[in-house]
Amino acid sequence: MGTTNRLAKFAEICIVCTCLYGHQEFSHHKFIGLGTKQGFPCNITDPVIRLIMKLTHYSDLGLRLLMYLTMRYGETVTIQEVSVRFGVSKNHMVKISHQLTKSGMIESSRGRNGGLRLAAPPGKISVEEALLATEDNFDLVECFGADNHCVITDVCKLSGVLDDAREAFFRVLRQVSLSDLVKNKRRLEGSLLPFSEPAIVKFYSRSTSTPKRKAKKTA
């Protein structure tokens, strides 16, 4: 396997780890360790790692929501269920689901049996599409943006290296679907927090009399 393909494979491993476990579980130090095991020095893997670590908490939760909807594809899932099972804020999930609904990534329905579901088969949704639905800034350095004032832009070689790393990053995401992320569905299910549907409690007004039991006939 060539160096480029090996680097792409390393990026894929990092991306999947981030999607599954989040930034808290996989720190920059752990990613460097993964790169070393793959035979890459730090100066090669560091740009790729920094790009992956740049993902915001918002996008992180958005990917987890899409992964959960993939696991439950064909069903309708409530925001309450997702927030409980991942142990995250319901308010955050409300904002993320609204954004993903606006982008056409998921469908939302109201009512007693309402909730969220994927708008398309998970095998046809790439991780790149999912990420771009929640993240709009992948400028690793100042010269990538419109408001660039770096004086060495015209002669700097760093931007070219980082641009190649960014392209490799998106190339990997393009090749991975949501279905690919949940191939270990049983293990994922076992890692999630338990959730039980709230019991339905019926309330009667005081003016409503409860039905009387029929008296037993005596012989």
N, C-alpha and C positions, 0 to 999 in steps of 0.2 A: 504494500500500500504506500503510495507517494506521500510526501510531506503535507501537501495541500489537503489530500483526502483525510490524512490522520488528524490534521488540525480541525477540519470540519467535523470529524467524528468526536473529537474532544469538545468542541463547541456544542454539539448535540447533547452530549452527556451532561454538560453544565446547565444547558437550558432545561432539560428534563428534570434534573435535580431541583432547580429553582422552582419550576412549575409545581412539582409534587410536594416539596418540603418548605419552600419559602426561604427568604433571606436569612432568617434567624437560625435556621438549621445549617445552611450552607454558606459559610462566611468566605471572604476573599482568601483567607489562609487555607481553608479546605480545598478551594478550587485550585490553588497553586499546587497543593499536594497531589491532586488528581492529574494535573499537567505533568508533574515530575514522574509519576508512574507511567505516563504515556510517552516519556522520553523527551519532553519539551523543556527547555530552560525557561526561567521566569520571564525573560525579556520577550519571548515569543508569545507566551500565553497571556501575559498581563493585559495587553490591549483588548483581547477577546473577553477576558474575565471582567474588565472594567465596564465593557459595553453591557454585558449581561447583568452585572450588579447595578447598572444605572436604572433598571426597571423600577418604577415606583411601586409603592405598596398598593396603590389603586389598581395598577395593571396586574400585579401579583394576585390580588383577590379576584379580579376579573377572569383570569385564566383558571383559577380554582373553581369559580362558579360554572364556567363552561365545561370543565372536566366533570363536575358533578352532574350537570344536565346531560352530558354524554353517557355517563354511567346509568342514568335513568331515562335514556332516550325512548320516546314514545309515551312518556308519562308527563303529568303536570306536577311541578314541584313548587312549594311555597318558599318565599324568602325566609320565613321563620325557620323552616326546616334546614335550609342551607346554612344560615347563620349559626344555628345551634350545633350542627354537625361539624362545622369547622371551628367553632368557638370564637367567632368574630362578631363585630358590631352589626346589628341589624340595619342601623342607619347607613353604614357604609355599603352594605349589600343593596339597599334600596337605590342609592345613587348609581352604583355600578350597573345594576339591572336596567335602570332607566337609560343609561348611556348605550348599553348593548342593544336595547330595544330600538332606540333611535337609529342605530347603525344597521339594523336589520339582521343582526346576528341571532337574536332570540325573539320569541313572541311572548306577549304578556296578555293574560285574560283576567277579568274581574269576576266577582261573584263567589258563591259558596264553594264551587269547585274550581276556582280560578288559580292562577299561578304562572309559572314560567316553563318554557320548553324551547328546545333548539328550533330554529327556523328552517334548518336544512339538515340532511344526514351528516353525522359527525365525520364520516370518512371523506366528505367533500369540503370540509372546512380546515384550512391549514392553520398552523399555529401563527404563521405570519399575519394572516387575515385577522385572527383573534387578537393579536397584540396591537395591530394598527387601529383596531376599533377602540382601544382604550389609551393608547400612548401616541403622542404626536411629535415628540422631540427626541431625536437620537443624535444630536450634535455632541460629539465627544469632546471637542475642543472649540475654542472661540472661532477659529477660521471656518468652521462648518456652517456657522450661522450667518444671517444677513448683516448683523451688527458686529462686524469684524474690524478690530483695530490693531491686530498683531502686526508688528513691523517686519517680521521675518517671513511672512506668509509666502512671498514669491520664491524664496529659496529654501524653505523648510521641507525636509523629507518626511517628517513625522506625520503630516496630514495624509500623505499617500499610504503609509503603513496602516494608519487607523481607518482609512477609507476602505482598504482591502479587507481589514478585519470586520468592518461593519457589513460589507457585502457578503463575506463568508457567513456571518451571523444570520443574515436574512435568507441566504441560500439554504441553510440548514432548516430554518423555520418553515420555508416553503415546501420542503420535502416531508415534513412531519404533520400528520393530521391529528385532530382531537381524538380520533379512535386509537391512534398509536399511543397516546399518552395514558390510556386506561386499559391497556392489554392485561395488566395485573389487577384487574377489577376486584378480585376477592381480597387481595392484600390491602388495597386501598379502602375497601369497605370496612375491613377489620380495624383500620387505623383511625377512622372517623369516630367522632363522639356519638353516643346513642341519642336517638330522638324518638319520642312517642307522641302520637297524635293527642292533642288535648281532649279530655272527655267533654262530651256535650251535656251541659246541665240545663234542665228545664225549670223555669221559674213560673210560679202561678201567682196571680194577684189575689189579694185577700177576698175580693168579691167573687172570685171563682171558687165554687164549692167543689170539693173532691168527691168523686163518685162514691156513694155508699155501698157497702157490701150487702149483698142479699142475705137475709137471715136464713139460717138453716131451718127447714121444716121439721117440726117435731112429730113423731109418730103418734 
